[in-house]
Amino acid sequence: LNADVRRALSLSINREALVDRIMDGQGLPAGQLVPEGYFGYDPNIKVDPYDPAKAKELLAKAGYPDGFNLTFHASNDRYPNDSKIAQAIGQFFNRAGVKTEVSTLPGSVYFSRASNLEFSFIMGGAAVETGEASGVLGPILETFGDKAGQGNRGRYSNAEFDKMLGEARSTLDDAKREQLLRSATE
């Protein structure tokens, strides 16, 4: 999807409502893969506001004035409230003009099918096990290969990103490494 469509989808999600109503206040709206307080978090990256009107504008600009059809696949037994969150996001997308069908599956079926690239739009999750951004950025966004990007089910590939992430992993200077991770996150 082009950048305007991706931005439109992001702007159509009411993150505050997801946290308040579905997660009972147990969470924070997010605009990046690592939360504040983790090494590599970038305070300059803000959480996208809920703005369905702007989302519709961006869709029109991208050549989709009447939206488009989308099937959103998600697990229904892996993450807290995963099915409810997927249904709510589907409703948010619908309000912005993206006609969304939500299909949830048990994790035992969903993850193998997602890894086989059977779906066009998916839900996923990741833990910051290393305490820094590289532990999430690598598996999810690094170019897929034998030894990298194993969780990159969208097959995103960006040589500049891969270079920054690789340099960050091999940099011992904390300030330089954190700046590289922030740049990779951006």
N, CA and C atoms as an extended XYZ file, in Angstrom:
558
Properties=species:S:1:pos:R:3:atomname:S:1:resname:S:1:resid:I:1 pbc="F F F"
N         0.835       -1.188        0.000 N   LEU     1
C         0.000        0.000        0.000 CA  LEU     1
C         0.874        1.244        0.000 C   LEU     1
N         0.404        2.263       -0.666 N   ASN     2
C         1.214        3.474       -0.694 CA  ASN     2
C         1.132        4.203        0.645 C   ASN     2
N         2.011        5.174        0.826 N   ALA     3
C         2.141        5.860        2.120 CA  ALA     3
C         0.853        6.569        2.532 C   ALA     3
N         0.124        7.150        1.578 N   ASP     4
C        -1.124        7.830        1.936 CA  ASP     4
C        -2.171        6.852        2.436 C   ASP     4
N        -2.234        5.679        1.840 N   VAL     5
C        -3.195        4.666        2.289 CA  VAL     5
C        -2.817        4.168        3.679 C   VAL     5
N        -1.547        3.898        3.894 N   ARG     6
C        -1.099        3.443        5.227 CA  ARG     6
C        -1.403        4.502        6.279 C   ARG     6
N        -1.138        5.741        5.957 N   ARG     7
C        -1.413        6.842        6.897 CA  ARG     7
C        -2.919        6.967        7.147 C   ARG     7
N        -3.724        6.816        6.097 N   ALA     8
C        -5.178        6.880        6.249 CA  ALA     8
C        -5.668        5.785        7.195 C   ALA     8
N        -5.160        4.590        7.027 N   LEU     9
C        -5.567        3.500        7.913 CA  LEU     9
C        -5.180        3.809        9.359 C   LEU     9
N        -4.000        4.349        9.547 N   SER    10
C        -3.559        4.692       10.896 CA  SER    10
C        -4.445        5.771       11.516 C   SER    10
N        -4.759        6.802       10.730 N   LEU    11
C        -5.587        7.893       11.240 CA  LEU    11
C        -7.026        7.458       11.522 C   LEU    11
N        -7.452        6.366       10.921 N   SER    12
C        -8.827        5.910       11.126 CA  SER    12
C        -8.992        5.098       12.406 C   SER    12
N        -7.895        4.772       13.077 N   ILE    13
C        -7.959        3.959       14.301 CA  ILE    13
C        -8.026        4.863       15.530 C   ILE    13
N        -9.059        4.692       16.324 N   ASN    14
C        -9.208        5.428       17.570 CA  ASN    14
C        -8.514        4.615       18.676 C   ASN    14
N        -7.218        4.862       18.841 N   ARG    15
C        -6.415        4.109       19.806 CA  ARG    15
C        -6.895        4.311       21.244 C   ARG    15
N        -7.300        5.537       21.561 N   GLU    16
C        -7.810        5.824       22.913 CA  GLU    16
C        -9.023        4.946       23.224 C   GLU    16
N        -9.929        4.828       22.276 N   ALA    17
C       -11.125        4.010       22.487 CA  ALA    17
C       -10.752        2.540       22.664 C   ALA    17
N        -9.784        2.056       21.886 N   LEU    18
C        -9.348        0.659       22.039 CA  LEU    18
C        -8.836        0.410       23.456 C   LEU    18
N        -7.999        1.323       23.945 N   VAL    19
C        -7.442        1.170       25.292 CA  VAL    19
C        -8.539        1.284       26.343 C   VAL    19
N        -9.368        2.315       26.223 N   ASP    20
C       -10.384        2.569       27.251 CA  ASP    20
C       -11.494        1.531       27.263 C   ASP    20
N       -12.030        1.207       26.098 N   ARG    21
C       -13.238        0.379       26.043 CA  ARG    21
C       -12.978       -1.108       25.918 C   ARG    21
N       -11.948       -1.486       25.189 N   ILE    22
C       -11.710       -2.916       24.989 CA  ILE    22
C       -10.676       -3.449       25.972 C   ILE    22
N        -9.674       -2.632       26.259 N   MET    23
C        -8.617       -3.082       27.174 CA  MET    23
C        -8.840       -2.590       28.606 C   MET    23
N        -9.995       -1.983       28.875 N   ASP    24
C       -10.335       -1.497       30.223 CA  ASP    24
C        -9.239       -0.625       30.819 C   ASP    24
N        -8.636        0.213       29.982 N   GLY    25
C        -7.604        1.133       30.442 CA  GLY    25
C        -6.240        0.497       30.660 C   GLY    25
N        -6.103       -0.779       30.347 N   GLN    26
C        -4.840       -1.493       30.564 CA  GLN    26
C        -3.969       -1.419       29.316 C   GLN    26
N        -3.393       -0.264       29.079 N   GLY    27
C        -2.525       -0.086       27.930 CA  GLY    27
C        -2.345        1.383       27.624 C   GLY    27
N        -1.587        1.637       26.599 N   LEU    28
C        -1.333        3.003       26.140 CA  LEU    28
C        -1.435        3.031       24.627 C   LEU    28
N        -2.017        4.082       24.064 N   PRO    29
C        -1.990        4.225       22.608 CA  PRO    29
C        -0.534        4.282       22.136 C   PRO    29
N        -0.257        3.627       21.021 N   ALA    30
C         1.128        3.539       20.553 CA  ALA    30
C         1.277        4.092       19.146 C   ALA    30
N         2.435        4.678       18.894 N   GLY    31
C         2.777        5.179       17.573 CA  GLY    31
C         4.080        4.595       17.061 C   GLY    31
N         4.669        3.698       17.853 N   GLN    32
C         5.904        3.023       17.440 CA  GLN    32
C         6.002        1.691       18.156 C   GLN    32
N         6.993        0.898       17.786 N   LEU    33
C         7.060       -0.480       18.258 CA  LEU    33
C         7.578       -0.660       19.687 C   LEU    33
N         8.288        0.314       20.212 N   VAL    34
C         8.743        0.194       21.603 CA  VAL    34
C         8.139        1.328       22.424 C   VAL    34
N         7.778        1.036       23.659 N   PRO    35
C         7.178        2.083       24.493 CA  PRO    35
C         8.221        3.015       25.101 C   PRO    35
N         7.733        4.148       25.561 N   GLU    36
C         8.592        5.107       26.246 CA  GLU    36
C         9.322        4.408       27.387 C   GLU    36
N        10.596        4.758       27.539 N   GLY    37
C        11.415        4.154       28.585 CA  GLY    37
C        12.318        3.048       28.071 C   GLY    37
N        12.055        2.573       26.851 N   TYR    38
C        12.896        1.532       26.262 CA  TYR    38
C        13.953        2.169       25.371 C   TYR    38
N        15.114        1.549       25.348 N   PHE    39
C        16.235        2.033       24.544 CA  PHE    39
C        15.839        2.017       23.073 C   PHE    39
N        15.927        3.168       22.425 N   GLY    40
C        15.573        3.298       21.020 CA  GLY    40
C        14.213        3.934       20.804 C   GLY    40
N        13.456        4.146       21.890 N   TYR    41
C        12.189        4.873       21.769 CA  TYR    41
C        12.496        6.280       21.274 C   TYR    41
N        11.698        6.756       20.323 N   ASP    42
C        11.923        8.093       19.767 CA  ASP    42
C        10.803        9.029       20.213 C   ASP    42
N        11.104        9.983       21.107 N   PRO    43
C        10.061       10.889       21.595 CA  PRO    43
C         9.508       11.815       20.520 C   PRO    43
N        10.180       11.904       19.386 N   ASN    44
C         9.700       12.760       18.297 CA  ASN    44
C         8.595       12.105       17.469 C   ASN    44
N         8.424       10.799       17.623 N   ILE    45
C         7.373       10.098       16.887 CA  ILE    45
C         6.127       10.083       17.760 C   ILE    45
N         5.122       10.767       17.309 N   LYS    46
C         3.890       10.904       18.086 CA  LYS    46
C         2.864        9.857       17.669 C   LYS    46
N         1.928        9.600       18.539 N   VAL    47
C         0.811        8.710       18.239 CA  VAL    47
C        -0.115        9.429       17.264 C   VAL    47
N        -0.483        8.767       16.179 N   ASP    48
C        -1.403        9.385       15.233 CA  ASP    48
C        -2.729        9.669       15.931 C   ASP    48
N        -3.285       10.850       15.700 N   PRO    49
C        -4.598       11.166       16.270 CA  PRO    49
C        -5.692       10.417       15.504 C   PRO    49
N        -6.820       10.231       16.142 N   TYR    50
C        -7.991        9.665       15.472 CA  TYR    50
C        -8.583       10.767       14.606 C   TYR    50
N        -8.548       10.591       13.291 N   ASP    51
C        -9.021       11.627       12.372 CA  ASP    51
C        -9.598       10.970       11.114 C   ASP    51
N       -10.816       10.420       11.216 N   PRO    52
C       -11.404        9.737       10.065 CA  PRO    52
C       -11.626       10.655        8.858 C   PRO    52
N       -11.871       11.939        9.084 N   ALA    53
C       -12.047       12.869        7.961 CA  ALA    53
C       -10.751       12.998        7.166 C   ALA    53
N        -9.645       13.147        7.860 N   LYS    54
C        -8.335       13.216        7.193 CA  LYS    54
C        -8.029       11.888        6.502 C   LYS    54
N        -8.425       10.784        7.130 N   ALA    55
C        -8.221        9.469        6.521 CA  ALA    55
C        -8.936        9.400        5.172 C   ALA    55
N       -10.183        9.880        5.118 N   LYS    56
C       -10.931        9.874        3.860 CA  LYS    56
C       -10.256       10.749        2.815 C   LYS    56
N        -9.735       11.906        3.227 N   GLU    57
C        -9.004       12.787        2.310 CA  GLU    57
C        -7.798       12.074        1.713 C   GLU    57
N        -7.035       11.401        2.566 N   LEU    58
C        -5.836       10.701        2.097 CA  LEU    58
C        -6.187        9.550        1.166 C   LEU    58
N        -7.270        8.844        1.454 N   LEU    59
C        -7.700        7.771        0.561 CA  LEU    59
C        -8.057        8.328       -0.816 C   LEU    59
N        -8.772        9.455       -0.836 N   ALA    60
C        -9.127       10.085       -2.109 CA  ALA    60
C        -7.867       10.521       -2.859 C   ALA    60
N        -6.930       11.122       -2.138 N   LYS    61
C        -5.668       11.561       -2.743 CA  LYS    61
C        -4.902       10.383       -3.347 C   LYS    61
N        -4.999        9.222       -2.692 N   ALA    62
C        -4.299        8.024       -3.149 CA  ALA    62
C        -5.026        7.317       -4.298 C   ALA    62
N        -6.185        7.874       -4.702 N   GLY    63
C        -6.918        7.270       -5.816 CA  GLY    63
C        -8.049        6.361       -5.385 C   GLY    63
N        -8.446        6.429       -4.116 N   TYR    64
C        -9.530        5.600       -3.590 CA  TYR    64
C       -10.630        6.471       -2.980 C   TYR    64
N       -11.259        7.334       -3.780 N   PRO    65
C       -12.286        8.219       -3.215 CA  PRO    65
C       -13.488        7.455       -2.651 C   PRO    65
N       -13.714        6.244       -3.156 N   ASP    66
C       -14.804        5.405       -2.655 CA  ASP    66
C       -14.291        4.273       -1.775 C   ASP    66
N       -13.025        4.401       -1.330 N   GLY    67
C       -12.426        3.364       -0.499 CA  GLY    67
C       -12.075        2.130       -1.316 C   GLY    67
N       -11.929        1.011       -0.639 N   PHE    68
C       -11.636       -0.259       -1.282 CA  PHE    68
C       -12.038       -1.364       -0.313 C   PHE    68
N       -12.001       -2.593       -0.771 N   ASN    69
C       -12.345       -3.736        0.066 CA  ASN    69
C       -11.087       -4.307        0.697 C   ASN    69
N       -11.212       -4.746        1.940 N   LEU    70
C       -10.075       -5.289        2.679 CA  LEU    70
C       -10.564       -6.423        3.573 C   LEU    70
N        -9.797       -7.494        3.628 N   THR    71
C       -10.048       -8.541        4.613 CA  THR    71
C        -8.915       -8.480        5.622 C   THR    71
N        -9.271       -8.325        6.878 N   PHE    72
C        -8.326       -8.203        7.982 CA  PHE    72
C        -8.366       -9.522        8.744 C   PHE    72
N        -7.242      -10.232        8.737 N   HIS    73
C        -7.138      -11.497        9.459 CA  HIS    73
C        -6.434      -11.271       10.799 C   HIS    73
N        -6.921      -11.947       11.820 N   ALA    74
C        -6.344      -11.824       13.161 CA  ALA    74
C        -6.535      -13.132       13.913 C   ALA    74
N        -5.765      -13.279       14.966 N   SER    75
C        -5.959      -14.425       15.851 CA  SER    75
C        -7.142      -14.124       16.771 C   SER    75
N        -7.669      -15.179       17.386 N   ASN    76
C        -8.760      -14.973       18.335 CA  ASN    76
C        -8.501      -15.617       19.693 C   ASN    76
N        -7.256      -16.042       19.895 N   ASP    77
C        -6.932      -16.683       21.175 CA  ASP    77
C        -5.467      -16.511       21.580 C   ASP    77
N        -4.789      -15.526       21.014 N   ARG    78
C        -3.365      -15.351       21.289 CA  ARG    78
C        -3.066      -14.142       22.169 C   ARG    78
N        -3.679      -13.027       21.887 N   TYR    79
C        -3.415      -11.778       22.603 CA  TYR    79
C        -4.659      -11.386       23.401 C   TYR    79
N        -4.494      -10.603       24.444 N   PRO    80
C        -5.677      -10.142       25.187 CA  PRO    80
C        -6.651       -9.390       24.273 C   PRO    80
N        -7.864       -9.868       24.220 N   ASN    81
C        -8.939       -9.223       23.449 CA  ASN    81
C        -8.634       -9.084       21.963 C   ASN    81
N        -7.826       -9.984       21.411 N   ASP    82
C        -7.413       -9.851       20.013 CA  ASP    82
C        -8.597       -9.808       19.050 C   ASP    82
N        -9.574      -10.667       19.231 N   SER    83
C       -10.724      -10.678       18.338 CA  SER    83
C       -11.546       -9.394       18.469 C   SER    83
N       -11.749       -8.927       19.690 N   LYS    84
C       -12.505       -7.687       19.907 CA  LYS    84
C       -11.772       -6.488       19.303 C   LYS    84
N       -10.469       -6.455       19.450 N   ILE    85
C        -9.684       -5.354       18.874 CA  ILE    85
C        -9.768       -5.388       17.351 C   ILE    85
N        -9.640       -6.578       16.771 N   ALA    86
C        -9.737       -6.697       15.311 CA  ALA    86
C       -11.099       -6.225       14.821 C   ALA    86
N       -12.173       -6.618       15.505 N   GLN    87
C       -13.515       -6.201       15.102 CA  GLN    87
C       -13.651       -4.677       15.182 C   GLN    87
N       -13.123       -4.087       16.250 N   ALA    88
C       -13.202       -2.625       16.408 CA  ALA    88
C       -12.405       -1.919       15.317 C   ALA    88
N       -11.208       -2.405       15.024 N   ILE    89
C       -10.405       -1.786       13.960 CA  ILE    89
C       -11.125       -1.909       12.627 C   ILE    89
N       -11.746       -3.050       12.378 N   GLY    90
C       -12.536       -3.213       11.162 CA  GLY    90
C       -13.641       -2.167       11.066 C   GLY    90
N       -14.306       -1.887       12.195 N   GLN    91
C       -15.350       -0.858       12.210 CA  GLN    91
C       -14.759        0.527       11.945 C   GLN    91
N       -13.602        0.811       12.542 N   PHE    92
C       -12.951        2.107       12.295 CA  PHE    92
C       -12.609        2.258       10.813 C   PHE    92
N       -12.055        1.199       10.205 N   PHE    93
C       -11.724        1.249        8.779 CA  PHE    93
C       -12.987        1.484        7.943 C   PHE    93
N       -14.076        0.790        8.292 N   ASN    94
C       -15.338        0.963        7.569 CA  ASN    94
C       -15.802        2.412        7.618 C   ASN    94
N       -15.693        3.040        8.792 N   ARG    95
C       -16.118        4.440        8.939 CA  ARG    95
C       -15.300        5.383        8.055 C   ARG    95
N       -14.054        4.999        7.790 N   ALA    96
C       -13.186        5.823        6.938 CA  ALA    96
C       -13.379        5.513        5.460 C   ALA    96
N       -14.221        4.521        5.146 N   GLY    97
C       -14.495        4.202        3.750 CA  GLY    97
C       -13.823        2.948        3.238 C   GLY    97
N       -13.075        2.255        4.075 N   VAL    98
C       -12.449        1.005        3.668 CA  VAL    98
C       -13.382       -0.123        4.102 C   VAL    98
N       -14.011       -0.751        3.132 N   LYS    99
C       -14.998       -1.803        3.418 CA  LYS    99
C       -14.256       -3.037        3.923 C   LYS    99
N       -14.316       -3.260        5.232 N   THR   100
C       -13.465       -4.252        5.877 CA  THR   100
C       -14.256       -5.437        6.406 C   THR   100
N       -13.798       -6.610        6.022 N   GLU   101
C       -14.300       -7.861        6.588 CA  GLU   101
C       -13.228       -8.364        7.546 C   GLU   101
N       -13.623       -8.744        8.740 N   VAL   102
C       -12.678       -9.248        9.734 CA  VAL   102
C       -12.858      -10.754        9.854 C   VAL   102
N       -11.756      -11.465        9.766 N   SER   103
C       -11.763      -12.913        9.907 CA  SER   103
C       -10.765      -13.293       11.000 C   SER   103
N       -11.269      -13.896       12.076 N   THR   104
C       -10.365      -14.309       13.151 CA  THR   104
C       -10.292      -15.829       13.191 C   THR   104
N        -9.122      -16.300       13.542 N   LEU   105
C        -8.846      -17.738       13.561 CA  LEU   105
C        -8.069      -18.098       14.818 C   LEU   105
N        -8.152      -19.350       15.253 N   PRO   106
C        -7.293      -19.780       16.368 CA  PRO   106
C        -5.824      -19.621       15.968 C   PRO   106
N        -4.995      -19.257       16.934 N   GLY   107
C        -3.575      -19.049       16.668 CA  GLY   107
C        -2.913      -20.231       15.993 C   GLY   107
N        -3.332      -21.455       16.324 N   SER   108
C        -2.722      -22.658       15.739 CA  SER   108
C        -2.925      -22.715       14.229 C   SER   108
N        -3.951      -22.076       13.725 N   VAL   109
C        -4.220      -22.008       12.284 CA  VAL   109
C        -3.706      -20.686       11.716 C   VAL   109
N        -4.012      -19.618       12.415 N   TYR   110
C        -3.711      -18.268       11.934 CA  TYR   110
C        -2.228      -18.047       11.654 C   TYR   110
N        -1.366      -18.358       12.617 N   PHE   111
C         0.048      -18.004       12.457 CA  PHE   111
C         0.728      -18.777       11.339 C   PHE   111
N         0.389      -20.034       11.149 N   SER   112
C         1.020      -20.774       10.054 CA  SER   112
C         0.536      -20.236        8.710 C   SER   112
N        -0.740      -19.897        8.610 N   ARG   113
C        -1.259      -19.332        7.356 CA  ARG   113
C        -0.681      -17.941        7.108 C   ARG   113
N        -0.545      -17.134        8.169 N   ALA   114
C         0.057      -15.799        8.004 CA  ALA   114
C         1.508      -15.937        7.547 C   ALA   114
N         2.231      -16.894        8.108 N   SER   115
C         3.630      -17.114        7.707 CA  SER   115
C         3.733      -17.610        6.273 C   SER   115
N         2.690      -18.270        5.784 N   ASN   116
C         2.661      -18.720        4.387 CA  ASN   116
C         2.174      -17.615        3.450 C   ASN   116
N         2.003      -16.407        3.981 N   LEU   117
C         1.622      -15.222        3.216 CA  LEU   117
C         0.256      -15.370        2.545 C   LEU   117
N        -0.676      -16.017        3.239 N   GLU   118
C        -2.012      -16.225        2.694 CA  GLU   118
C        -2.931      -15.022        2.891 C   GLU   118
N        -2.535      -14.061        3.707 N   PHE   119
C        -3.404      -12.940        4.044 CA  PHE   119
C        -2.785      -11.625        3.580 C   PHE   119
N        -3.625      -10.645        3.299 N   SER   120
C        -3.119       -9.355        2.833 CA  SER   120
C        -2.967       -8.329        3.949 C   SER   120
N        -3.727       -8.490        5.051 N   PHE   121
C        -3.654       -7.533        6.161 CA  PHE   121
C        -3.841       -8.326        7.441 C   PHE   121
N        -2.873       -8.214        8.360 N   ILE   122
C        -2.896       -9.081        9.535 CA  ILE   122
C        -2.631       -8.320       10.835 C   ILE   122
N        -3.023       -8.956       11.926 N   MET   123
C        -2.687       -8.486       13.265 CA  MET   123
C        -1.445       -9.257       13.716 C   MET   123
N        -0.597       -8.580       14.453 N   GLY   124
C         0.568       -9.243       15.011 CA  GLY   124
C         0.951       -8.594       16.322 C   GLY   124
N         1.862       -9.195       16.988 N   GLY   125
C         2.344       -8.651       18.246 CA  GLY   125
C         3.808       -8.993       18.418 C   GLY   125
N         4.448       -8.279       19.296 N   ALA   126
C         5.860       -8.530       19.557 CA  ALA   126
C         6.197       -8.064       20.958 C   ALA   126
N         7.174       -8.706       21.538 N   ALA   127
C         7.648       -8.321       22.867 CA  ALA   127
C         9.044       -7.716       22.739 C   ALA   127
N         9.338       -6.762       23.583 N   VAL   128
C        10.656       -6.129       23.596 CA  VAL   128
C        11.528       -6.918       24.578 C   VAL   128
N        11.905       -8.112       24.181 N   GLU   129
C        12.630       -9.018       25.066 CA  GLU   129
C        14.047       -8.573       25.363 C   GLU   129
N        14.663       -7.835       24.429 N   THR   130
C        16.048       -7.409       24.621 CA  THR   130
C        16.147       -6.111       25.406 C   THR   130
N        15.024       -5.422       25.605 N   GLY   131
C        15.043       -4.137       26.287 CA  GLY   131
C        15.381       -2.968       25.385 C   GLY   131
N        15.563       -3.231       24.100 N   GLU   132
C        15.826       -2.149       23.158 CA  GLU   132
C        15.127       -2.422       21.839 C   GLU   132
N        15.024       -1.393       21.026 N   ALA   133
C        14.239       -1.449       19.794 CA  ALA   133
C        14.703       -2.516       18.803 C   ALA   133
N        15.984       -2.847       18.783 N   SER   134
C        16.466       -3.824       17.795 CA  SER   134
C        15.798       -5.183       17.957 C   SER   134
N        15.398       -5.522       19.176 N   GLY   135
C        14.768       -6.813       19.429 CA  GLY   135
C        13.390       -6.946       18.815 C   GLY   135
N        12.770       -5.834       18.440 N   VAL   136
C        11.465       -5.849       17.784 CA  VAL   136
C        11.609       -5.465       16.317 C   VAL   136
N        12.434       -4.464       16.041 N   LEU   137
C        12.598       -3.993       14.670 CA  LEU   137
C        13.122       -5.099       13.758 C   LEU   137
N        14.105       -5.853       14.241 N   GLY   138
C        14.711       -6.901       13.417 CA  GLY   138
C        13.725       -7.963       12.978 C   GLY   138
N        13.084       -8.640       13.917 N   PRO   139
C        12.169       -9.716       13.513 CA  PRO   139
C        10.998       -9.238       12.648 C   PRO   139
N        10.506       -8.034       12.888 N   ILE   140
C         9.300       -7.589       12.203 CA  ILE   140
C         9.579       -6.863       10.887 C   ILE   140
N        10.663       -6.086       10.815 N   LEU   141
C        10.866       -5.225        9.649 CA  LEU   141
C        12.129       -5.496        8.843 C   LEU   141
N        13.076       -6.213        9.389 N   GLU   142
C        14.301       -6.480        8.633 CA  GLU   142
C        13.963       -7.353        7.424 C   GLU   142
N        14.673       -7.134        6.334 N   THR   143
C        14.417       -7.899        5.120 CA  THR   143
C        14.446       -9.387        5.423 C   THR   143
N        13.390      -10.077        5.009 N   PHE   144
C        13.235      -11.514        5.270 CA  PHE   144
C        14.349      -12.305        4.601 C   PHE   144
N        14.896      -13.245        5.339 N   GLY   145
C        15.935      -14.127        4.817 CA  GLY   145
C        16.146      -15.286        5.754 C   GLY   145
N        17.162      -16.092        5.470 N   ASP   146
C        17.443      -17.272        6.295 CA  ASP   146
C        17.737      -16.924        7.740 C   ASP   146
N        18.400      -15.785        7.973 N   LYS   147
C        18.829      -15.437        9.327 CA  LYS   147
C        18.256      -14.116        9.818 C   LYS   147
N        17.307      -13.565        9.093 N   ALA   148
C        16.781      -12.252        9.476 CA  ALA   148
C        15.313      -12.132        9.096 C   ALA   148
N        14.632      -11.221        9.788 N   GLY   149
C        13.263      -10.881        9.439 CA  GLY   149
C        12.271      -12.020        9.476 C   GLY   149
N        12.462      -12.958       10.371 N   GLN   150
C        11.601      -14.143       10.383 CA  GLN   150
C        10.139      -13.835       10.713 C   GLN   150
N         9.871      -12.726       11.372 N   GLY   151
C         8.495      -12.333       11.660 CA  GLY   151
C         7.965      -11.309       10.669 C   GLY   151
N         8.722      -11.038        9.623 N   ASN   152
C         8.356      -10.032        8.622 CA  ASN   152
C         7.368      -10.645        7.629 C   ASN   152
N         6.136      -10.809        8.092 N   ARG   153
C         5.124      -11.460        7.257 CA  ARG   153
C         4.640      -10.570        6.116 C   ARG   153
N         4.928       -9.297        6.165 N   GLY   154
C         4.568       -8.395        5.068 CA  GLY   154
C         5.656       -8.291        4.019 C   GLY   154
N         6.802       -8.867        4.298 N   ARG   155
C         7.973       -8.861        3.408 CA  ARG   155
C         8.449       -7.454        3.076 C   ARG   155
N         8.301       -6.544        4.050 N   TYR   156
C         8.871       -5.204        3.922 CA  TYR   156
C        10.375       -5.356        3.708 C   TYR   156
N        10.940       -4.532        2.841 N   SER   157
C        12.374       -4.580        2.590 CA  SER   157
C        12.876       -3.175        2.282 C   SER   157
N        13.878       -2.737        3.054 N   ASN   158
C        14.432       -1.407        2.884 CA  ASN   158
C        15.915       -1.497        3.231 C   ASN   158
N        16.767       -1.353        2.226 N   ALA   159
C        18.206       -1.504        2.423 CA  ALA   159
C        18.758       -0.493        3.426 C   ALA   159
N        18.252        0.736        3.405 N   GLU   160
C        18.725        1.755        4.345 CA  GLU   160
C        18.373        1.372        5.786 C   GLU   160
N        17.146        0.883        5.993 N   PHE   161
C        16.729        0.419        7.309 CA  PHE   161
C        17.627       -0.725        7.775 C   PHE   161
N        17.822       -1.726        6.924 N   ASP   162
C        18.654       -2.876        7.279 CA  ASP   162
C        20.068       -2.438        7.669 C   ASP   162
N        20.619       -1.464        6.922 N   LYS   163
C        21.969       -0.973        7.210 CA  LYS   163
C        22.012       -0.298        8.581 C   LYS   163
N        21.025        0.570        8.875 N   MET   164
C        20.990        1.254       10.187 CA  MET   164
C        20.858        0.249       11.322 C   MET   164
N        19.983       -0.724       11.150 N   LEU   165
C        19.773       -1.722       12.191 CA  LEU   165
C        21.031       -2.560       12.397 C   LEU   165
N        21.670       -2.960       11.322 N   GLY   166
C        22.909       -3.734       11.431 CA  GLY   166
C        24.010       -2.936       12.113 C   GLY   166
N        24.120       -1.661       11.760 N   GLU   167
C        25.119       -0.807       12.394 CA  GLU   167
C        24.815       -0.621       13.880 C   GLU   167
N        23.542       -0.447       14.216 N   ALA   168
C        23.165       -0.286       15.628 CA  ALA   168
C        23.539       -1.528       16.429 C   ALA   168
N        23.313       -2.693       15.857 N   ARG   169
C        23.623       -3.948       16.558 CA  ARG   169
C        25.116       -4.099       16.832 C   ARG   169
N        25.943       -3.490       15.996 N   SER   170
C        27.388       -3.655       16.166 CA  SER   170
C        28.062       -2.439       16.775 C   SER   170
N        27.267       -1.475       17.235 N   THR   171
C        27.806       -0.255       17.827 CA  THR   171
C        27.758       -0.343       19.341 C   THR   171
N        28.904       -0.164       19.978 N   LEU   172
C        28.970       -0.237       21.436 CA  LEU   172
C        28.702        1.108       22.103 C   LEU   172
N        28.904        2.189       21.380 N   ASP   173
C        28.644        3.519       21.921 CA  ASP   173
C        27.133        3.694       22.082 C   ASP   173
N        26.668        3.799       23.328 N   ASP   174
C        25.231        3.851       23.603 CA  ASP   174
C        24.523        5.004       22.896 C   ASP   174
N        25.096        6.189       22.921 N   ALA   175
C        24.443        7.345       22.306 CA  ALA   175
C        24.303        7.147       20.798 C   ALA   175
N        25.362        6.652       20.160 N   LYS   176
C        25.310        6.425       18.718 CA  LYS   176
C        24.327        5.302       18.384 C   LYS   176
N        24.347        4.227       19.177 N   ARG   177
C        23.440        3.104       18.936 CA  ARG   177
C        21.980        3.543       19.100 C   ARG   177
N        21.714        4.334       20.141 N   GLU   178
C        20.341        4.783       20.345 CA  GLU   178
C        19.876        5.672       19.187 C   GLU   178
N        20.763        6.535       18.689 N   GLN   179
C        20.377        7.381       17.558 CA  GLN   179
C        20.104        6.543       16.317 C   GLN   179
N        20.908        5.513       16.082 N   LEU   180
C        20.664        4.635       14.942 CA  LEU   180
C        19.338        3.911       15.091 C   LEU   180
N        19.015        3.454       16.297 N   LEU   181
C        17.740        2.764       16.519 CA  LEU   181
C        16.557        3.730       16.351 C   LEU   181
N        16.719        4.950       16.792 N   ARG   182
C        15.654        5.950       16.606 CA  ARG   182
C        15.456        6.224       15.106 C   ARG   182
N        16.547        6.331       14.381 N   SER   183
C        16.448        6.573       12.943 CA  SER   183
C        15.785        5.378       12.238 C   SER   183
N        16.138        4.182       12.658 N   ALA   184
C        15.532        2.982       12.073 CA  ALA   184
C        14.037        2.945       12.389 C   ALA   184
N        13.672        3.324       13.616 N   THR   185
C        12.266        3.349       14.001 CA  THR   185
C        11.493        4.356       13.170 C   THR   185
N        12.088        5.512       12.940 N   GLU   186
C        11.439        6.540       12.122 CA  GLU   186
C        11.225        6.052       10.718 C   GLU   186
